[in-house]
Amino acid sequence: MAVTSTALASEHAPVPVPLIVDTDTASDDCFALLLALLDPRADLRAITMVQGNVGFDQQVHNAFLTLEVAGRLGEVPVYLGAREALGGGWVGAEDVHGDGVGGQRRTNDATPEPEHAVDALVRLAAASPGEITVVAIGPLTNLALAIERDPSFVSNVRELIVMGGSLDGVGNITPAAEYNIYADPEAAAAVVGAGFARLRFVTWSPVTLRDAVFDANRVARIEATGTQRAAFFVRANQAPFDFDTAHGAAGSTHPDTLSVLAAIDPAVVVEEVPFVMTVALEGERRGATDVVPANPGDANCTAITLADGELLFETMLGILSR
């Protein structure tokens, strides 16, 4: 029997990467979700929500709006998790994101699953041990609670990619601390020390500030496609674009989207280095990440030190132009 070219293409198509995205959905988190929802290389199993960028109920709204924009409502479950840091309280970033979507409103009345996000993380990882990549693009509260709930969560997760921290001591909420780590340093310390076999960081500085920036020309190219998704991006991106450029960046920053792309496309990672990382828990440096280069056998994580920013942009341009 002859084998068709279609069959051959199917036979050699890459197997989608099973993903869970843990998110504090606002702006770039929404764009990262669009990538995970629409790129055929991603098999998004769940969205888990954690305290972070904007008010929790607004984050939930933003997640369902993003599912609506992606045309994936009812296909990917949303689970609600921690509304406060491990030590209590919430540190928002509404000065950066506004409401996270530029005032856009969802038209759907979808509701989250009744199961708590921490229970869902533990259950899904246990059901597919060694298969699921978790991409954590908010504070690490849910992940720390999952480790506490079931220590085998650490070995059941194939890979944990964290957007957070800094390699050179440059923060974005304090002079030394990046927001996701600062918002729950105790959770970050627990995750870093848990012993994940593959723990990878996409940091704020230097990689985001150098390789994950969409300047005005790139935003204009997205807008020029004229699609609903492009319009959603431009409006949701305006507040962080204005904030980032007012604070010295060349455009809006997209580390969350880079984190998802790193999970599904190794080509975006140009250089990755093993480190021993610790998290400062006291004083003016609370929430800062201290890193020392290490041999792979001695390291507790790796961090992307050089990424292909053009590949990141072109990938998102393709997703948003549909």
PyMOL commands that set and color helices and strands:
alter all, ss='L'
color gray80, all
select helices_A, chain A and resi 5-12+28-38+56-70+94-97+117-127+141-149+153-156+179-182+185-192+204-211+216-224+228-246+255-264+266-268+283-285+309-320
alter helices_A, ss='H'
color red, helices_A
select strands_A, chain A and resi 17-23+42-49+78-80+133-136+159-163+199-202+213-214+252-253+269-279+289-293+301-307
alter strands_A, ss='S'
color yellow, strands_A
deselect
rebuild
show_as cartoon
